[in-house]
Amino acid sequence: MGDAARALIRSPRTRPVLLFALALALYLAPFAVGTEYRLFIATQMAAYVLVAIGLNLLNGYGGQVSLGHGALVAIGAYTVALAMVDHQWSFWPAALLAMVAAAAVGAVMALPAFRLSTWYFALITLGFAEVVGGLLTEWRELTHGFAGVVGIPKPVVLGHTLTSFDLYWLALSLNILALVGMANLLRSRFGRALVAVRDNPVAATAAGVSLVRIKMMAFVTSAAMAGLAGALFAVQKTVVTPDDFTADFSIFFLLMVVLGGAGRLWGPVVGAVVFFLVPELLTALQSWRMLIYGVALLLLMLYAPHGLVGAIETGWKRLRTRLGLSNILPAPSLATARETVQPVAGAALSVRDVEKRFGGVAALAGVSLDVAAGATHAIVGPNGSGKTTLLNMISGFYPVDGGTILIDGRSVVGMAPHRIARGGVGRTFQTPRMLPQLSVLDNALLGAFPAERQGAAAAALCLPRARREQAASLGDALRYLDFVGLADRAMELAGELPHGQQRLAEIARALVGRPRLLLLDEPAAGLSLAELDRLGELIAAIGALGTTVVIVEHHLELVANICRSVTVLERGTVLASGTPAEVFSHEEVIAAYMGSHTSVGQAAS
Amino acid sequence: MDLDLLVGALTAGSLYALVAMGFNILYRPTNVFNFAQGDLVMLGAMFGATFITLLGLPWFVGAALAMLAVAALALVEEKIAVAPVLNRSASSHGWVITTLAVSMILANLVGLGWGPDPIAVRPPAPLSTDTFELLGANVSSYQIAVMVITVALVLGVEAFYGTRSGKAVLAVAEDRDAALLRGINPNRLSSWSFFLGGGVAALTGVLAAPVLYASTGLGPSLLLKGFAAAAVGGIGNNRGALLAGYIIGIVEAVAAALLSPGYQLAATFAVMLVILLIRPHGLFGRAEARAV
C-alpha cells in the first residue's frame, strides 16, 4: 500500500491527469447538478476567481497591497454596461474595451506606487476606490447615477444568445486560461523578478530588474483581469448600480487572496470557494458578516500567513517526509549544462575625483582610481573609509556628488542602478541578499533576467521562443552554480544554506548575468579558512575568464594573493595605490591600520 | 473667496491635521501606519458623545474618559495586531492587513453597538457654535478654540520630541536594533506611542463631534483625509501636517463651491497625488538615503 502510494505521488504524470479530470468534471457538472441558482453562483464565483488570480499576482507574489480592485471591477462592469446599453456594442469588443479601461486606470493608480512605499500604495488604492465609488454616483451624465445601468443584454455568438450554461462555460474557460497563463508567467523570469521585487528589491536592482516596470506589469495585468471579471459580472447580473461596488467590495478580494494563500497559485481558487460557501452556511449571521471577515483576516495574518493552501502544502511536505520521500525536487539536467563557461571581455574602470557627502559628512572627498580591463583590483582601508560607498556609487545605488566614473569609457554618473547592471556590471553585497523562499537555482536564474528578451505575454503563453530562452538561461544558471561549487545544492531553498554558501550563490547569480565588471563587497567576511581558500581560487578563476574584478576586502592576505593592484582608502581619500607589495609596505598604510607606534617588524610578527 | 468658507476650511483642516498627528505619533517608533486610525477617531467621538450627551457628564470628564477608553483600545490593537507581525519580521508589511482588519472589526462593532444615527454633541460652555462677526467673517468661538487647541497640541508634541524620551522615540524609528542595544525598549515605546496616538485620536474625535457629528460613517473619510494631510506634510512631520491640513481643508471647500460636494474627495485626492508625484516625501519630508 505504501509502495503504491509512493509510486503514484512520485509519477510526473499524476498531476496533469488529475487536473484534466477536474476540469472535465467541472465542464460536465451542469448536466448533473445544474440549477439556475447554482449556475448563477458558480458563474459569479468564477468572475471573483478571475479578480483574485490577478490580485494574487500583485499582492501575493508582488507584495503590493491593493485595496482598489473593487473599483477596477466596477470600471469593467460599467464600461461593458454603458457600451452595450447606450451604444449597442456587441459583448466581445465591449469586454475588450473594459479590460483596456481597467488596465489604463490601473496604470494611473500604480504611478504613485513607484516612488512611494508599499503602505502608501495601499492607502492610495483605498482612496481611488472611494473616489471611483463617489464618481459613479456623482457623474450622472455618464453613469446614470444612483439608478445604475439596467437591461444589459446577454452576449451573442454567431447569432446564438448565450444561456446560463454557456455563460458558466465561458467563465470556467476564462478561469482555466488565466490559471495556466499565470502558472507560465510565474515560472518565467517575470515570476522571479516579481518575487525579488517583493522580498529583496536591492537584489532585484543589482540583477538588472527595473522595479518600476515589473510593478507596472503586475498592476496592469491584475487590473485587466479585474476589468474582464467586471464584464462577466455585468452581463450576468444585467443590472449594475453604484451600490454593487462599495469600498468593502475590494476587501472581499483581498480576503479571498489571503484566505486561500497569498503567493500560492491555487490560493485564489481555494479562497473564492471558501468565501462563497461560508455565507451559504451562515445565513443566520448575515449582519455580522463584515465583522467575521475582519476577525478572519486578522487571525489569518497572525497564524496562517500563507493561507489554506500554505497550510495544506506544509502538511503535504510532512506526509512526504513520513513516506520517506525527499522534499527537494531533482535538479533539471540539460545537455547544454555540460558546456564550459565562456570567457568575457572585461571592462575598464576609471574613477576620477569622486565625492560623496551625507549631510555634513564627506564620505568620499576626491577619490581616483583606475582598473585595467581584465585586472583584479582591491579596495582596502579601515572601517568608515568609504569603500562600500565607492562601490555603491560605481554600481549606481548612491548618487554621485562630484567627479566622474567611466566604465569602458562611458560615464555612468546619473544612470539608474538597474541600467548600470544591465550594462554588464554585477555585484554582491556585504550581507548576501538572497530570495530565501526560492531555490538556489531560482536565485541564480534571477541573474539571467536582462539576458532574456521575451515579453510577459510570450511568457504567459509559453511560446516556443520563450521556452528556448528559458532553457538557455537554465543551462547558464546550472553551469555557473557548478563553477562556484554549488551544483549539488541547486534545488535547496536559498534561505536554508549556510552563510558561506549563500555568498557563493550570490556570486553565481552575479556571474549568470555575464558581467564585464564584477564588484564584490567583502566576500570573505564570515568565511572559514577552507572557504577562504576556495574563494581565492574562485576569484582567480573569474579573473582568468577575463572579467574585471574589484573587491572591497579586509583580508589583506587574500588581497595580496589574488590582486594585481590595490587602492587604500582612509577617511574618504586615497592613501596609497599600486601593487600589493608596494602598498602594504607603505608607512602611512601601516600607520592607518596599526597605529603609528608600530614598526614593520612588529607588524609582521 | 468667501471668508466664512475659509473659516470652515481652516477648522476642518485643523481636525485633519490632528488626525495626521495621531498617525505620526504612532508611526514614529513603529514605522507602522495605522489603518484603524479613522475608526479610533470615530470611536472617540462616539464615546465622547455617549458620555457627554447621553450620560450628561461634564465635558472635560467625558473627554478624558473617552481618551482613556480609546487609548486602551489602541494599546490592545498594538498588542494583538501590530507587535506580533513586527516581531516576526521587521520589514514585513503584514501590519497593513492586520490594522485594516482591526478597522473592519471596530467599524462594525460600533455600528452594531450604536446604530447608524448620528449623535449631536454640544461644545463645552462658555464656547458655542453660534457665530459672531470677526474681521468680516462669521466665526464661532468653538471654531476658534479648535484652531487654537490644534496649534497648541502640535507645538507641544514637537517640544516633546526634543526631550530625552522624545529622542528615544526617534532613535527607535531610525534603527530599532541599535536603540535596543542602547538600553531603549522598543516594544514599550511602541506600546506607549499607540496609547498616546489613541488618546490624540479620541481627542480629535471629541473636538470634531460638535462640528462633524458623531456617527459611524466618520471613520473612512477621516482615514483618507488624515492620510492625505500626513502624506502631503511629510510623514512624521507634525508642523507639515498642520500646514497640509489647512491646504486640504481649503481644497475641499473650493471643490465644494466650484463643483459640488460629491467631488470633494476626488479633488482632494487629485491635489494630493500631484503634490506627491512632485515631492514624494511630502512638502516637508526628508528623503532617506538608501541603506545598501
Interface residues (C-beta under 8 A of the other chain):
Chain A: G63 V65 L67 L111 P112 R115 L116 T118 W119 Y120 A122 L123 I124 L126 G127 F128 E130 V131 G134 L135 T137 E138 V202 A247 I251 L254 V258 S287 W288 M290 L291 Y293 G294 V295 L297 L298 M301 L302 P305 F358 T388 N392 F397 Y398 F429
Chain B: F33 F35 I80 A81 P84 V85 H93 G94 V96 I97 T98 L100 A101 V102 S103 M104 I105 A107 N108 L109 L112 P220 S221 L223 L224 F227 A228 A231 S260 G262 Y263 L265 A266 F269 M272 L273 L276 L277 P280 A289 R290 V292
